[in-house]
Amino acid sequence: MTTTTDVSTSPPAPLRRTSLYDCHVRAGARIVPFAGWEMPVQYAGVVPEHKAVRAAAGLFDVSHMGELEMRGHYAGEVVNYLITNDASKLSDGQALYTCACNEQGTILDDLIVYRCDQDRYLIVCNASNLAKMSAVFAKAAEHHCDFDDRSDRTALIALQGPKAYEILALAGADAAGLSALKSFHFRDAVVANVQCTVARTGYTGEDGAEIFCATADAPALWTQLLALGAPLGLVPIGLGARDTLRLESRLSLYGNDIDDTTNPLEAGLGWVVKMDKGDFVGRAALEEIKAKGLARKLVGFEVTGRGIARHGYPLQDLEGKVVGVCTSGSPGPTVGKNIGLGYLPAAMSAVGTRFAVDCRGKSVEAVVVKTPFYKRAT
Amino acid sequence: MSDVPSGLKYTKDHEWAKVDGGEVTIGVTAFAVEQLGDITLVMIDVKPGDELKAGASFGTIESVKTLSDLFAPISGKVLKVNQELDAKPEMVNEDCYGKAWMIVIESRSAATGELMDDKAYASFLKDSAH
């Protein structure tokens, strides 16, 4: 008789805590497990938090995300070979959003790649994909450049909302100059006496900053930003509102809207696939997918009947046949409608197409709409 | 500690039942509402005249991030359904023991005898908070 080890029965790894965990607990956050971490899902409530970010500003602990660094003369070329977007176009202090695919052209992760200088790139990946992406970048770096997983040493705090830069202006002379940063640009800055790297990026559809600092400095930075920003309406935001904010802005969530069974073209991320930039992992497969034409597309929809679409609910045509799946869905607190994202056959993906969401056995009417559901006034 | 009014009966699914002669009014408790957050949709799947069995789902209540089933605490015939909740689900956040009642069931015999009183429910909440 042979003995096999069933990995599923081995005890799960203990949940990890960011350096801000105590701050969250003191603020009365409800803590939930997320991607191997104990994270705050809400403080005051999803709806008031969501509205605070749209009207003023919110502070998010996203320290669970991964930070990978590639260093050396060939770092830029190695990074560019692993991603679908074109990092060779970046200048120092500029970042871009991209997918990384496998050879089948499906998505390993969605990332932000930062060019610090021509020999140093920072890659921010999803917490749930850190082990996988760390292995991918480490392997690609072998014999070509240096690889460093800085995730444990790096905290990440997002300050998002129309008041974000007004709040940073209160955090010292250097931070006050950050309003000059252009979108998807970054630089080192001292914020509230903490040495940081500040990027004008985010995941909410609002103006804002994502602020990297040393793990040990994060509690002081968090506490001071909240104190400085409170008079302007700044509140801490949990993962619940982070999800509704990104959904209204149609920003993809890995594990929901995109994963290793979906490709960037059908996910509406063709704008980060640069076929003409030279070879990259997944390019041949994506060329083939493009030539064949897309079978399905990720669409945004509004539930017009009484119901809330949720991740995993089947989508039906008007005859009741299952033709797709909802990947994200929730009430949109700012748009005031029940909205969602889901894959539908290409022939049913045009704006205005009517279909139904199978809400636990009930067919509820829905219609394909233009996205983003919410766009801030500029 | 969540509000647990006396004079009501309670279930482990965080519903309350108010016995008034031959009628039992059903709703959700303040603890349930706190757990759910902002209520955005109440769907009651029964109509007056339907027979409900204790433990059967008679609808759903949803907040932004969560969906919960509503379970009948007792068996009986549905007499009334609160249709105001269709348009104003937020009433559940505002007045879960009053205006946001869900359904009224015709009570037979001592059907609510097995439910918890307010003291038992309060200690149940305390125990499950661990």
HADDOCK unambig.tbl for C-alpha pairs under 7 A between the chains (distance, minus, plus):
assign (segid A and resid 45 and name CA) (segid B and resid 37 and name CA) 6.32 0.50 0.50
assign (segid A and resid 47 and name CA) (segid B and resid 38 and name CA) 6.86 0.50 0.50
assign (segid A and resid 240 and name CA) (segid B and resid 65 and name CA) 6.95 0.50 0.50
assign (segid A and resid 330 and name CA) (segid B and resid 64 and name CA) 5.95 0.50 0.50
assign (segid A and resid 330 and name CA) (segid B and resid 65 and name CA) 6.82 0.50 0.50
assign (segid A and resid 331 and name CA) (segid B and resid 64 and name CA) 5.70 0.50 0.50
